[in-house]
Amino acid sequence: MPSKTHSLRKIGEQLKAQRRPCWICGQRIDYLLPHDDLEAFTIEHIHPRSTHPQLESDPANCVAAHASCNKRRGNSAYRPGLGVRSREW
């Protein structure tokens, strides 16, 4: 059975390949930034690891986010928004 670290690394590679925008703010992520940059890619857990440890390595619980957005959200509960605007009105 793969370790959690291995599973999360694989999930991270899959998310990077998809090049999706930040799940929290909807803005583009520069996937080439170093991991210590606040605008870099991180794996965001829809249901926080602290409250749902059983979902930590579940790909359905993992999405792409900026490091700063991920940090700002912390372990607060998931609250769905209206989504990303298709254009400015």
Secondary structure, DSSP 8 states (H G I E B T S, - for coil): ---HHHHHHHHHHHHHHHT---TTT-----TTS-TTSTTSEEEEESS-TTT-GGGTT-GGGEEEEEHHHHHHHTT------S---SS--
